[in-house]
Amino acid sequence: MSFKVYPNPTTGQFTIELSSTVNITQIDVYNLMGEKLLSINPTSNQALLTVDLGDFDNGIYIIQMLDNKGEYLNPQQVVKQ
C-alpha cells in the first residue's frame, strides 16, 4: 500500500502517511452517501497530512486520493467515533 491512515478509528483528527514513491495531488473525503465533505491539495513531497473530521458526525468516511498521473489509489475507510 502506498499510504497509511491512523489512528483508525479516530475521534476526529487522523494522519495520512504517504510513501515516498507516490505523489498525491488531491485527497477527497466522502461520507457513505457519496457526498464530498473535504478536498485537500497537498504540497509536493508532503509525507504526513493531518485531516480533521471534528466538525462531522460519527460514522464511516471514505478517503480517496488522486496521484500526479491522474489515477486514483485504492480508497480507504476511516471510522470516526
C-alpha positions, 0 to 999 in steps of 0.5 A: 500500500502506498499510504497509511491512515491512523489512528483508525478509528479516530475521534476526529483528527487522523494522519495520512502517511504517504510513501515516498514513491507516490505523489498525491495531488488531491485527497477527497473525503466522502461520507457513505452517501457519496457526498464530498465533505473535504478536498485537500491539495497537498504540497509536493513531497508532503509525507504526513497530512493531518485531516480533521473530521471534528466538525462531522458526525460519527460514522464511516468516511471514505478517503480517496486520493488522486496521484500526479498521473491522474489515477486514483489509489485504492480508497480507504475507510476511516471510522470516526467515533 
